[in-house]
Amino acid sequence: MLIGKEPGGPIVLSERRYGSFQRTFRMPDGGDAEKIAANFSKGVLSVTLPKTQEAQQNERKIQIKSA
């Protein structure tokens, strides 16, 4: 399983299994549940959950200082 987030990019979860299986996960707060979309193509499930207007207003950039 690989979970990572590129700056400004999507969160990526990758896993490989044989046979049937079930995966459940919680959606993050601040998402608009009415606009959720999922697509399954070539063995890849993509789930899109847009942020609500309220969650977008709470975004901010944090400057990282290095030594």
CHARMM-style PDB file with segment names, atoms N, HN, CA, C and O in Angstrom:
ATOM      1  N   MET     1       0.852  -1.166   0.000  1.00  0.00      PROA
ATOM      2  CA  MET     1       0.000   0.000   0.000  1.00  0.00      PROA
ATOM      3  C   MET     1       0.899   1.230   0.000  1.00  0.00      PROA
ATOM      4  O   MET     1       1.897   1.280   0.720  1.00  0.00      PROA
ATOM      5  N   LEU     2       0.543   2.212  -0.804  1.00  0.00      PROA
ATOM      6  HN  LEU     2      -0.267   2.172  -1.388  1.00  0.00      PROA
ATOM      7  CA  LEU     2       1.300   3.438  -0.920  1.00  0.00      PROA
ATOM      8  C   LEU     2       0.355   4.610  -0.759  1.00  0.00      PROA
ATOM      9  O   LEU     2      -0.629   4.727  -1.489  1.00  0.00      PROA
ATOM     10  N   ILE     3       0.649   5.472   0.190  1.00  0.00      PROA
ATOM     11  HN  ILE     3       1.449   5.377   0.783  1.00  0.00      PROA
ATOM     12  CA  ILE     3      -0.152   6.677   0.372  1.00  0.00      PROA
ATOM     13  C   ILE     3       0.811   7.845   0.324  1.00  0.00      PROA
ATOM     14  O   ILE     3       1.805   7.867   1.050  1.00  0.00      PROA
ATOM     15  N   GLY     4       0.521   8.816  -0.529  1.00  0.00      PROA
ATOM     16  HN  GLY     4      -0.286   8.798  -1.119  1.00  0.00      PROA
ATOM     17  CA  GLY     4       1.383   9.983  -0.619  1.00  0.00      PROA
ATOM     18  C   GLY     4       0.607  11.166  -1.126  1.00  0.00      PROA
ATOM     19  O   GLY     4      -0.479  11.017  -1.687  1.00  0.00      PROA
ATOM     20  N   LYS     5       1.159  12.337  -0.931  1.00  0.00      PROA
ATOM     21  HN  LYS     5       2.041  12.458  -0.475  1.00  0.00      PROA
ATOM     22  CA  LYS     5       0.521  13.547  -1.452  1.00  0.00      PROA
ATOM     23  C   LYS     5       1.609  14.458  -1.983  1.00  0.00      PROA
ATOM     24  O   LYS     5       2.490  14.904  -1.248  1.00  0.00      PROA
ATOM     25  N   GLU     6       1.528  14.718  -3.250  1.00  0.00      PROA
ATOM     26  HN  GLU     6       0.812  14.356  -3.847  1.00  0.00      PROA
ATOM     27  CA  GLU     6       2.436  15.666  -3.862  1.00  0.00      PROA
ATOM     28  C   GLU     6       1.899  17.065  -3.569  1.00  0.00      PROA
ATOM     29  O   GLU     6       0.684  17.242  -3.486  1.00  0.00      PROA
ATOM     30  N   PRO     7       2.760  18.053  -3.413  1.00  0.00      PROA
ATOM     31  CA  PRO     7       2.268  19.413  -3.174  1.00  0.00      PROA
ATOM     32  C   PRO     7       1.318  19.843  -4.293  1.00  0.00      PROA
ATOM     33  O   PRO     7       1.694  19.860  -5.465  1.00  0.00      PROA
ATOM     34  N   GLY     8       0.094  20.189  -3.920  1.00  0.00      PROA
ATOM     35  HN  GLY     8      -0.211  20.175  -2.968  1.00  0.00      PROA
ATOM     36  CA  GLY     8      -0.899  20.609  -4.892  1.00  0.00      PROA
ATOM     37  C   GLY     8      -1.509  19.481  -5.682  1.00  0.00      PROA
ATOM     38  O   GLY     8      -2.298  19.728  -6.594  1.00  0.00      PROA
ATOM     39  N   GLY     9      -1.163  18.233  -5.356  1.00  0.00      PROA
ATOM     40  HN  GLY     9      -0.522  18.032  -4.615  1.00  0.00      PROA
ATOM     41  CA  GLY     9      -1.670  17.097  -6.112  1.00  0.00      PROA
ATOM     42  C   GLY     9      -2.615  16.246  -5.300  1.00  0.00      PROA
ATOM     43  O   GLY     9      -2.903  16.552  -4.143  1.00  0.00      PROA
ATOM     44  N   PRO    10      -3.100  15.173  -5.906  1.00  0.00      PROA
ATOM     45  CA  PRO    10      -4.066  14.311  -5.217  1.00  0.00      PROA
ATOM     46  C   PRO    10      -3.396  13.357  -4.229  1.00  0.00      PROA
ATOM     47  O   PRO    10      -2.185  13.142  -4.274  1.00  0.00      PROA
ATOM     48  N   ILE    11      -4.194  12.803  -3.356  1.00  0.00      PROA
ATOM     49  HN  ILE    11      -5.178  12.978  -3.319  1.00  0.00      PROA
ATOM     50  CA  ILE    11      -3.738  11.739  -2.470  1.00  0.00      PROA
ATOM     51  C   ILE    11      -3.837  10.444  -3.264  1.00  0.00      PROA
ATOM     52  O   ILE    11      -4.852  10.200  -3.916  1.00  0.00      PROA
ATOM     53  N   VAL    12      -2.800   9.610  -3.222  1.00  0.00      PROA
ATOM     54  HN  VAL    12      -1.976   9.808  -2.692  1.00  0.00      PROA
ATOM     55  CA  VAL    12      -2.766   8.389  -4.021  1.00  0.00      PROA
ATOM     56  C   VAL    12      -2.679   7.186  -3.091  1.00  0.00      PROA
ATOM     57  O   VAL    12      -1.824   7.131  -2.207  1.00  0.00      PROA
ATOM     58  N   LEU    13      -3.570   6.226  -3.299  1.00  0.00      PROA
ATOM     59  HN  LEU    13      -4.265   6.270  -4.017  1.00  0.00      PROA
ATOM     60  CA  LEU    13      -3.556   4.974  -2.552  1.00  0.00      PROA
ATOM     61  C   LEU    13      -3.472   3.848  -3.567  1.00  0.00      PROA
ATOM     62  O   LEU    13      -4.327   3.745  -4.447  1.00  0.00      PROA
ATOM     63  N   SER    14      -2.464   3.010  -3.459  1.00  0.00      PROA
ATOM     64  HN  SER    14      -1.770   3.094  -2.744  1.00  0.00      PROA
ATOM     65  CA  SER    14      -2.276   1.928  -4.416  1.00  0.00      PROA
ATOM     66  C   SER    14      -2.091   0.620  -3.650  1.00  0.00      PROA
ATOM     67  O   SER    14      -1.292   0.556  -2.716  1.00  0.00      PROA
ATOM     68  N   GLU    15      -2.822  -0.417  -4.039  1.00  0.00      PROA
ATOM     69  HN  GLU    15      -3.471  -0.365  -4.797  1.00  0.00      PROA
ATOM     70  CA  GLU    15      -2.656  -1.727  -3.420  1.00  0.00      PROA
ATOM     71  C   GLU    15      -3.015  -2.798  -4.433  1.00  0.00      PROA
ATOM     72  O   GLU    15      -3.782  -2.550  -5.363  1.00  0.00      PROA
ATOM     73  N   ARG    16      -2.464  -3.978  -4.254  1.00  0.00      PROA
ATOM     74  HN  ARG    16      -1.841  -4.179  -3.499  1.00  0.00      PROA
ATOM     75  CA  ARG    16      -2.727  -5.082  -5.171  1.00  0.00      PROA
ATOM     76  C   ARG    16      -3.225  -6.282  -4.360  1.00  0.00      PROA
ATOM     77  O   ARG    16      -2.679  -6.608  -3.305  1.00  0.00      PROA
ATOM     78  N   ARG    17      -4.257  -6.921  -4.869  1.00  0.00      PROA
ATOM     79  HN  ARG    17      -4.700  -6.656  -5.726  1.00  0.00      PROA
ATOM     80  CA  ARG    17      -4.845  -8.094  -4.214  1.00  0.00      PROA
ATOM     81  C   ARG    17      -5.307  -9.064  -5.286  1.00  0.00      PROA
ATOM     82  O   ARG    17      -5.544  -8.679  -6.431  1.00  0.00      PROA
ATOM     83  N   TYR    18      -5.431 -10.316  -4.905  1.00  0.00      PROA
ATOM     84  HN  TYR    18      -5.239 -10.629  -3.975  1.00  0.00      PROA
ATOM     85  CA  TYR    18      -5.991 -11.337  -5.786  1.00  0.00      PROA
ATOM     86  C   TYR    18      -7.293 -11.823  -5.184  1.00  0.00      PROA
ATOM     87  O   TYR    18      -7.396 -11.961  -3.965  1.00  0.00      PROA
ATOM     88  N   GLY    19      -8.284 -12.083  -6.012  1.00  0.00      PROA
ATOM     89  HN  GLY    19      -8.200 -11.970  -7.002  1.00  0.00      PROA
ATOM     90  CA  GLY    19      -9.583 -12.513  -5.509  1.00  0.00      PROA
ATOM     91  C   GLY    19     -10.421 -11.311  -5.113  1.00  0.00      PROA
ATOM     92  O   GLY    19     -10.055 -10.167  -5.379  1.00  0.00      PROA
ATOM     93  N   SER    20     -11.540 -11.583  -4.481  1.00  0.00      PROA
ATOM     94  HN  SER    20     -11.838 -12.513  -4.265  1.00  0.00      PROA
ATOM     95  CA  SER    20     -12.422 -10.483  -4.092  1.00  0.00      PROA
ATOM     96  C   SER    20     -12.007  -9.933  -2.726  1.00  0.00      PROA
ATOM     97  O   SER    20     -11.484 -10.657  -1.879  1.00  0.00      PROA
ATOM     98  N   PHE    21     -12.251  -8.656  -2.537  1.00  0.00      PROA
ATOM     99  HN  PHE    21     -12.676  -8.068  -3.225  1.00  0.00      PROA
ATOM    100  CA  PHE    21     -11.962  -8.025  -1.256  1.00  0.00      PROA
ATOM    101  C   PHE    21     -12.843  -6.788  -1.134  1.00  0.00      PROA
ATOM    102  O   PHE    21     -13.479  -6.357  -2.097  1.00  0.00      PROA
ATOM    103  N   GLN    22     -12.865  -6.237   0.054  1.00  0.00      PROA
ATOM    104  HN  GLN    22     -12.349  -6.587   0.835  1.00  0.00      PROA
ATOM    105  CA  GLN    22     -13.673  -5.056   0.323  1.00  0.00      PROA
ATOM    106  C   GLN    22     -12.821  -4.061   1.068  1.00  0.00      PROA
ATOM    107  O   GLN    22     -12.078  -4.430   1.978  1.00  0.00      PROA
ATOM    108  N   ARG    23     -12.919  -2.801   0.691  1.00  0.00      PROA
ATOM    109  HN  ARG    23     -13.522  -2.501  -0.048  1.00  0.00      PROA
ATOM    110  CA  ARG    23     -12.159  -1.748   1.350  1.00  0.00      PROA
ATOM    111  C   ARG    23     -13.138  -0.644   1.750  1.00  0.00      PROA
ATOM    112  O   ARG    23     -13.947  -0.203   0.933  1.00  0.00      PROA
ATOM    113  N   THR    24     -13.067  -0.206   2.981  1.00  0.00      PROA
ATOM    114  HN  THR    24     -12.410  -0.564   3.645  1.00  0.00      PROA
ATOM    115  CA  THR    24     -13.891   0.915   3.431  1.00  0.00      PROA
ATOM    116  C   THR    24     -12.955   2.005   3.947  1.00  0.00      PROA
ATOM    117  O   THR    24     -11.875   1.719   4.463  1.00  0.00      PROA
ATOM    118  N   PHE    25     -13.375   3.227   3.803  1.00  0.00      PROA
ATOM    119  HN  PHE    25     -14.252   3.459   3.384  1.00  0.00      PROA
ATOM    120  CA  PHE    25     -12.597   4.350   4.306  1.00  0.00      PROA
ATOM    121  C   PHE    25     -13.527   5.507   4.592  1.00  0.00      PROA
ATOM    122  O   PHE    25     -14.627   5.582   4.043  1.00  0.00      PROA
ATOM    123  N   ARG    26     -13.087   6.407   5.449  1.00  0.00      PROA
ATOM    124  HN  ARG    26     -12.194   6.346   5.895  1.00  0.00      PROA
ATOM    125  CA  ARG    26     -13.879   7.575   5.809  1.00  0.00      PROA
ATOM    126  C   ARG    26     -13.502   8.724   4.896  1.00  0.00      PROA
ATOM    127  O   ARG    26     -12.331   8.932   4.579  1.00  0.00      PROA
ATOM    128  N   MET    27     -14.508   9.460   4.483  1.00  0.00      PROA
ATOM    129  HN  MET    27     -15.459   9.291   4.740  1.00  0.00      PROA
ATOM    130  CA  MET    27     -14.256  10.636   3.666  1.00  0.00      PROA
ATOM    131  C   MET    27     -13.883  11.792   4.587  1.00  0.00      PROA
ATOM    132  O   MET    27     -14.405  11.886   5.698  1.00  0.00      PROA
ATOM    133  N   PRO    28     -12.995  12.665   4.147  1.00  0.00      PROA
ATOM    134  CA  PRO    28     -12.578  13.784   4.999  1.00  0.00      PROA
ATOM    135  C   PRO    28     -13.706  14.797   5.197  1.00  0.00      PROA
ATOM    136  O   PRO    28     -14.597  14.930   4.358  1.00  0.00      PROA
ATOM    137  N   ASP    29     -13.647  15.505   6.321  1.00  0.00      PROA
ATOM    138  HN  ASP    29     -12.923  15.397   7.002  1.00  0.00      PROA
ATOM    139  CA  ASP    29     -14.608  16.575   6.579  1.00  0.00      PROA
ATOM    140  C   ASP    29     -14.368  17.700   5.579  1.00  0.00      PROA
ATOM    141  O   ASP    29     -13.262  17.857   5.063  1.00  0.00      PROA
ATOM    142  N   GLY    30     -15.392  18.465   5.314  1.00  0.00      PROA
ATOM    143  HN  GLY    30     -16.291  18.337   5.733  1.00  0.00      PROA
ATOM    144  CA  GLY    30     -15.252  19.601   4.409  1.00  0.00      PROA
ATOM    145  C   GLY    30     -15.541  19.256   2.967  1.00  0.00      PROA
ATOM    146  O   GLY    30     -15.395  20.104   2.088  1.00  0.00      PROA
ATOM    147  N   GLY    31     -15.952  18.012   2.704  1.00  0.00      PROA
ATOM    148  HN  GLY    31     -16.071  17.323   3.419  1.00  0.00      PROA
ATOM    149  CA  GLY    31     -16.284  17.604   1.348  1.00  0.00      PROA
ATOM    150  C   GLY    31     -17.766  17.770   1.072  1.00  0.00      PROA
ATOM    151  O   GLY    31     -18.592  17.665   1.979  1.00  0.00      PROA
ATOM    152  N   ASP    32     -18.098  18.028  -0.174  1.00  0.00      PROA
ATOM    153  HN  ASP    32     -17.428  18.114  -0.911  1.00  0.00      PROA
ATOM    154  CA  ASP    32     -19.494  18.188  -0.585  1.00  0.00      PROA
ATOM    155  C   ASP    32     -20.029  16.820  -1.005  1.00  0.00      PROA
ATOM    156  O   ASP    32     -19.814  16.398  -2.141  1.00  0.00      PROA
ATOM    157  N   ALA    33     -20.719  16.127  -0.108  1.00  0.00      PROA
ATOM    158  HN  ALA    33     -20.894  16.470   0.815  1.00  0.00      PROA
ATOM    159  CA  ALA    33     -21.198  14.764  -0.350  1.00  0.00      PROA
ATOM    160  C   ALA    33     -22.177  14.678  -1.511  1.00  0.00      PROA
ATOM    161  O   ALA    33     -22.329  13.615  -2.113  1.00  0.00      PROA
ATOM    162  N   GLU    34     -22.847  15.790  -1.837  1.00  0.00      PROA
ATOM    163  HN  GLU    34     -22.723  16.654  -1.348  1.00  0.00      PROA
ATOM    164  CA  GLU    34     -23.802  15.792  -2.951  1.00  0.00      PROA
ATOM    165  C   GLU    34     -23.100  15.730  -4.307  1.00  0.00      PROA
ATOM    166  O   GLU    34     -23.717  15.354  -5.304  1.00  0.00      PROA
ATOM    167  N   LYS    35     -21.822  16.092  -4.355  1.00  0.00      PROA
ATOM    168  HN  LYS    35     -21.321  16.397  -3.546  1.00  0.00      PROA
ATOM    169  CA  LYS    35     -21.091  16.144  -5.622  1.00  0.00      PROA
ATOM    170  C   LYS    35     -20.024  15.068  -5.738  1.00  0.00      PROA
ATOM    171  O   LYS    35     -19.148  15.168  -6.597  1.00  0.00      PROA
ATOM    172  N   ILE    36     -20.075  14.039  -4.892  1.00  0.00      PROA
ATOM    173  HN  ILE    36     -20.786  13.958  -4.195  1.00  0.00      PROA
ATOM    174  CA  ILE    36     -19.083  12.972  -4.938  1.00  0.00      PROA
ATOM    175  C   ILE    36     -19.246  12.169  -6.234  1.00  0.00      PROA
ATOM    176  O   ILE    36     -20.363  11.937  -6.696  1.00  0.00      PROA
ATOM    177  N   ALA    37     -18.126  11.754  -6.804  1.00  0.00      PROA
ATOM    178  HN  ALA    37     -17.219  11.942  -6.428  1.00  0.00      PROA
ATOM    179  CA  ALA    37     -18.144  10.978  -8.043  1.00  0.00      PROA
ATOM    180  C   ALA    37     -17.089   9.884  -7.946  1.00  0.00      PROA
ATOM    181  O   ALA    37     -16.044  10.068  -7.321  1.00  0.00      PROA
ATOM    182  N   ALA    38     -17.372   8.743  -8.571  1.00  0.00      PROA
ATOM    183  HN  ALA    38     -18.220   8.593  -9.079  1.00  0.00      PROA
ATOM    184  CA  ALA    38     -16.423   7.631  -8.585  1.00  0.00      PROA
ATOM    185  C   ALA    38     -16.354   7.066  -9.994  1.00  0.00      PROA
ATOM    186  O   ALA    38     -17.353   7.027 -10.713  1.00  0.00      PROA
ATOM    187  N   ASN    39     -15.154   6.625 -10.381  1.00  0.00      PROA
ATOM    188  HN  ASN    39     -14.343   6.656  -9.797  1.00  0.00      PROA
ATOM    189  CA  ASN    39     -14.936   6.056 -11.693  1.00  0.00      PROA
ATOM    190  C   ASN    39     -14.016   4.852 -11.542  1.00  0.00      PROA
ATOM    191  O   ASN    39     -12.988   4.939 -10.871  1.00  0.00      PROA
ATOM    192  N   PHE    40     -14.374   3.732 -12.158  1.00  0.00      PROA
ATOM    193  HN  PHE    40     -15.209   3.661 -12.703  1.00  0.00      PROA
ATOM    194  CA  PHE    40     -13.553   2.526 -12.130  1.00  0.00      PROA
ATOM    195  C   PHE    40     -13.145   2.210 -13.559  1.00  0.00      PROA
ATOM    196  O   PHE    40     -13.999   1.929 -14.400  1.00  0.00      PROA
ATOM    197  N   SER    41     -11.854   2.253 -13.842  1.00  0.00      PROA
ATOM    198  HN  SER    41     -11.160   2.481 -13.159  1.00  0.00      PROA
ATOM    199  CA  SER    41     -11.357   2.003 -15.186  1.00  0.00      PROA
ATOM    200  C   SER    41     -10.003   1.312 -15.118  1.00  0.00      PROA
ATOM    201  O   SER    41      -9.097   1.772 -14.422  1.00  0.00      PROA
ATOM    202  N   LYS    42      -9.869   0.212 -15.838  1.00  0.00      PROA
ATOM    203  HN  LYS    42     -10.605  -0.162 -16.403  1.00  0.00      PROA
ATOM    204  CA  LYS    42      -8.607  -0.535 -15.926  1.00  0.00      PROA
ATOM    205  C   LYS    42      -8.071  -0.915 -14.549  1.00  0.00      PROA
ATOM    206  O   LYS    42      -6.864  -0.869 -14.310  1.00  0.00      PROA
ATOM    207  N   GLY    43      -8.966  -1.286 -13.656  1.00  0.00      PROA
ATOM    208  HN  GLY    43      -9.946  -1.323 -13.850  1.00  0.00      PROA
ATOM    209  CA  GLY    43      -8.562  -1.741 -12.325  1.00  0.00      PROA
ATOM    210  C   GLY    43      -8.267  -0.627 -11.336  1.00  0.00      PROA
ATOM    211  O   GLY    43      -7.787  -0.891 -10.234  1.00  0.00      PROA
ATOM    212  N   VAL    44      -8.544   0.610 -11.711  1.00  0.00      PROA
ATOM    213  HN  VAL    44      -8.934   0.824 -12.607  1.00  0.00      PROA
ATOM    214  CA  VAL    44      -8.266   1.755 -10.835  1.00  0.00      PROA
ATOM    215  C   VAL    44      -9.578   2.430 -10.465  1.00  0.00      PROA
ATOM    216  O   VAL    44     -10.362   2.793 -11.342  1.00  0.00      PROA
ATOM    217  N   LEU    45      -9.818   2.598  -9.175  1.00  0.00      PROA
ATOM    218  HN  LEU    45      -9.181   2.304  -8.463  1.00  0.00      PROA
ATOM    219  CA  LEU    45     -10.987   3.315  -8.683  1.00  0.00      PROA
ATOM    220  C   LEU    45     -10.562   4.731  -8.321  1.00  0.00      PROA
ATOM    221  O   LEU    45      -9.693   4.927  -7.472  1.00  0.00      PROA
ATOM    222  N   SER    46     -11.173   5.710  -8.961  1.00  0.00      PROA
ATOM    223  HN  SER    46     -11.879   5.551  -9.651  1.00  0.00      PROA
ATOM    224  CA  SER    46     -10.908   7.120  -8.665  1.00  0.00      PROA
ATOM    225  C   SER    46     -12.151   7.711  -8.019  1.00  0.00      PROA
ATOM    226  O   SER    46     -13.248   7.613  -8.567  1.00  0.00      PROA
ATOM    227  N   VAL    47     -11.979   8.323  -6.854  1.00  0.00      PROA
ATOM    228  HN  VAL    47     -11.087   8.403  -6.409  1.00  0.00      PROA
ATOM    229  CA  VAL    47     -13.086   8.954  -6.137  1.00  0.00      PROA
ATOM    230  C   VAL    47     -12.774  10.444  -6.038  1.00  0.00      PROA
ATOM    231  O   VAL    47     -11.697  10.831  -5.585  1.00  0.00      PROA
ATOM    232  N   THR    48     -13.721  11.276  -6.464  1.00  0.00      PROA
ATOM    233  HN  THR    48     -14.596  10.962  -6.832  1.00  0.00      PROA
ATOM    234  CA  THR    48     -13.558  12.725  -6.422  1.00  0.00      PROA
ATOM    235  C   THR    48     -14.587  13.315  -5.467  1.00  0.00      PROA
ATOM    236  O   THR    48     -15.787  13.078  -5.606  1.00  0.00      PROA
ATOM    237  N   LEU    49     -14.107  14.082  -4.500  1.00  0.00      PROA
ATOM    238  HN  LEU    49     -13.133  14.274  -4.387  1.00  0.00      PROA
ATOM    239  CA  LEU    49     -14.978  14.716  -3.515  1.00  0.00      PROA
ATOM    240  C   LEU    49     -14.591  16.189  -3.434  1.00  0.00      PROA
ATOM    241  O   LEU    49     -13.640  16.541  -2.735  1.00  0.00      PROA
ATOM    242  N   PRO    50     -15.326  17.061  -4.148  1.00  0.00      PROA
ATOM    243  CA  PRO    50     -14.988  18.488  -4.109  1.00  0.00      PROA
ATOM    244  C   PRO    50     -15.184  19.077  -2.717  1.00  0.00      PROA
ATOM    245  O   PRO    50     -16.032  18.625  -1.948  1.00  0.00      PROA
ATOM    246  N   LYS    51     -14.384  20.093  -2.412  1.00  0.00      PROA
ATOM    247  HN  LYS    51     -13.695  20.460  -3.037  1.00  0.00      PROA
ATOM    248  CA  LYS    51     -14.516  20.781  -1.131  1.00  0.00      PROA
ATOM    249  C   LYS    51     -15.738  21.690  -1.154  1.00  0.00      PROA
ATOM    250  O   LYS    51     -16.132  22.199  -2.203  1.00  0.00      PROA
ATOM    251  N   THR    52     -16.329  21.882   0.023  1.00  0.00      PROA
ATOM    252  HN  THR    52     -16.008  21.467   0.875  1.00  0.00      PROA
ATOM    253  CA  THR    52     -17.427  22.841   0.151  1.00  0.00      PROA
ATOM    254  C   THR    52     -16.837  24.256   0.106  1.00  0.00      PROA
ATOM    255  O   THR    52     -15.633  24.442   0.280  1.00  0.00      PROA
ATOM    256  N   GLN    53     -17.698  25.241  -0.130  1.00  0.00      PROA
ATOM    257  HN  GLN    53     -18.676  25.090  -0.272  1.00  0.00      PROA
ATOM    258  CA  GLN    53     -17.245  26.637  -0.138  1.00  0.00      PROA
ATOM    259  C   GLN    53     -16.625  27.013   1.205  1.00  0.00      PROA
ATOM    260  O   GLN    53     -15.628  27.734   1.255  1.00  0.00      PROA
ATOM    261  N   GLU    54     -17.210  26.527   2.278  1.00  0.00      PROA
ATOM    262  HN  GLU    54     -18.020  25.941   2.237  1.00  0.00      PROA
ATOM    263  CA  GLU    54     -16.685  26.819   3.620  1.00  0.00      PROA
ATOM    264  C   GLU    54     -15.281  26.262   3.794  1.00  0.00      PROA
ATOM    265  O   GLU    54     -14.412  26.934   4.350  1.00  0.00      PROA
ATOM    266  N   ALA    55     -15.048  25.032   3.323  1.00  0.00      PROA
ATOM    267  HN  ALA    55     -15.753  24.486   2.872  1.00  0.00      PROA
ATOM    268  CA  ALA    55     -13.733  24.412   3.444  1.00  0.00      PROA
ATOM    269  C   ALA    55     -12.705  25.127   2.574  1.00  0.00      PROA
ATOM    270  O   ALA    55     -11.540  25.231   2.959  1.00  0.00      PROA
ATOM    271  N   GLN    56     -13.113  25.618   1.414  1.00  0.00      PROA
ATOM    272  HN  GLN    56     -14.059  25.533   1.100  1.00  0.00      PROA
ATOM    273  CA  GLN    56     -12.192  26.339   0.533  1.00  0.00      PROA
ATOM    274  C   GLN    56     -11.760  27.656   1.161  1.00  0.00      PROA
ATOM    275  O   GLN    56     -10.626  28.092   0.958  1.00  0.00      PROA
ATOM    276  N   GLN    57     -12.637  28.292   1.912  1.00  0.00      PROA
ATOM    277  HN  GLN    57     -13.558  27.938   2.076  1.00  0.00      PROA
ATOM    278  CA  GLN    57     -12.292  29.555   2.567  1.00  0.00      PROA
ATOM    279  C   GLN    57     -11.278  29.344   3.688  1.00  0.00      PROA
ATOM    280  O   GLN    57     -10.542  30.267   4.037  1.00  0.00      PROA
ATOM    281  N   ASN    58     -11.232  28.150   4.250  1.00  0.00      PROA
ATOM    282  HN  ASN    58     -11.829  27.400   3.967  1.00  0.00      PROA
ATOM    283  CA  ASN    58     -10.319  27.859   5.351  1.00  0.00      PROA
ATOM    284  C   ASN    58      -8.924  27.448   4.879  1.00  0.00      PROA
ATOM    285  O   ASN    58      -8.044  27.220   5.708  1.00  0.00      PROA
ATOM    286  N   GLU    59      -8.702  27.347   3.560  1.00  0.00      PROA
ATOM    287  HN  GLU    59      -9.418  27.533   2.886  1.00  0.00      PROA
ATOM    288  CA  GLU    59      -7.388  26.974   3.047  1.00  0.00      PROA
ATOM    289  C   GLU    59      -6.391  28.093   3.319  1.00  0.00      PROA
ATOM    290  O   GLU    59      -6.737  29.275   3.301  1.00  0.00      PROA
ATOM    291  N   ARG    60      -5.158  27.697   3.567  1.00  0.00      PROA
ATOM    292  HN  ARG    60      -4.878  26.738   3.581  1.00  0.00      PROA
ATOM    293  CA  ARG    60      -4.097  28.678   3.731  1.00  0.00      PROA
ATOM    294  C   ARG    60      -2.761  28.023   3.430  1.00  0.00      PROA
ATOM    295  O   ARG    60      -2.602  26.813   3.591  1.00  0.00      PROA
ATOM    296  N   LYS    61      -1.814  28.818   2.998  1.00  0.00      PROA
ATOM    297  HN  LYS    61      -1.943  29.801   2.867  1.00  0.00      PROA
ATOM    298  CA  LYS    61      -0.478  28.323   2.714  1.00  0.00      PROA
ATOM    299  C   LYS    61       0.397  28.556   3.936  1.00  0.00      PROA
ATOM    300  O   LYS    61       0.300  29.586   4.603  1.00  0.00      PROA
ATOM    301  N   ILE    62       1.249  27.582   4.214  1.00  0.00      PROA
ATOM    302  HN  ILE    62       1.327  26.745   3.672  1.00  0.00      PROA
ATOM    303  CA  ILE    62       2.160  27.687   5.354  1.00  0.00      PROA
ATOM    304  C   ILE    62       3.584  27.674   4.794  1.00  0.00      PROA
ATOM    305  O   ILE    62       3.973  26.751   4.078  1.00  0.00      PROA
ATOM    306  N   GLN    63       4.342  28.696   5.125  1.00  0.00      PROA
ATOM    307  HN  GLN    63       4.026  29.446   5.706  1.00  0.00      PROA
ATOM    308  CA  GLN    63       5.710  28.790   4.644  1.00  0.00      PROA
ATOM    309  C   GLN    63       6.596  27.852   5.468  1.00  0.00      PROA
ATOM    310  O   GLN    63       6.520  27.822   6.696  1.00  0.00      PROA
ATOM    311  N   ILE    64       7.433  27.092   4.767  1.00  0.00      PROA
ATOM    312  HN  ILE    64       7.495  27.116   3.769  1.00  0.00      PROA
ATOM    313  CA  ILE    64       8.341  26.153   5.428  1.00  0.00      PROA
ATOM    314  C   ILE    64       9.744  26.719   5.377  1.00  0.00      PROA
ATOM    315  O   ILE    64      10.256  27.027   4.301  1.00  0.00      PROA
ATOM    316  N   LYS    65      10.366  26.857   6.528  1.00  0.00      PROA
ATOM    317  HN  LYS    65       9.950  26.607   7.402  1.00  0.00      PROA
ATOM    318  CA  LYS    65      11.736  27.381   6.612  1.00  0.00      PROA
ATOM    319  C   LYS    65      12.686  26.208   6.797  1.00  0.00      PROA
ATOM    320  O   LYS    65      12.385  25.251   7.510  1.00  0.00      PROA
ATOM    321  N   SER    66      13.833  26.300   6.144  1.00  0.00      PROA
ATOM    322  HN  SER    66      14.077  27.078   5.564  1.00  0.00      PROA
ATOM    323  CA  SER    66      14.845  25.249   6.318  1.00  0.00      PROA
ATOM    324  C   SER    66      16.066  25.843   6.999  1.00  0.00      PROA
ATOM    325  O   SER    66      16.327  27.042   6.906  1.00  0.00      PROA
ATOM    326  N   ALA    67      16.804  24.990   7.678  1.00  0.00      PROA
ATOM    327  HN  ALA    67      16.592  24.016   7.754  1.00  0.00      PROA
ATOM    328  CA  ALA    67      17.967  25.434   8.427  1.00  0.00      PROA
ATOM    329  C   ALA    67      19.160  25.645   7.538  1.00  0.00      PROA
ATOM    330  OT1 ALA    67      20.229  26.022   8.019  1.00  0.00      PROA
TER     331      ALA     67
END
